């Protein structure tokens, strides 16, 4: 078996590698969104804390 046969996977390579690529893309997007949401939440908590100290 050579590398070309491995990646072709008897004609199903595009489907298999496309599925892996789509899953990888979803994981990356999820990580980015979670980090962004965490940043926004921390900013909101700081604003709430600062507003509470001013009273």
LINDA-V858242 format. One line per field, one symbol per residue. phi: phi as a letter, one per 20 degrees, with the letter a starting at -180 (. if undefined). psi: psi as a letter, one per 30 degrees, with the letter a starting at -180 (. if undefined). burial: I if it has 24 or more other ideal C-beta (glycine too) atoms within 12 Angstrom, else O. A space follows every 10 residues. Layout:
phi = ???
psi = ???
burial = ???
//
This chain:
phi = .dffffffll ndgfffffff ffffffffff ffffffffff ffffffffff ffffe
psi = kleeeefehh fgeeeeeeee eeeeeeeeee eeeeeeeeee eeeeeeeeee eeff.
burial = OOOOOOOOOO OOOOOOOOOO OOOOOOOOOO OOOOOOOOOO OOOOOOOOOO OOOOO
//
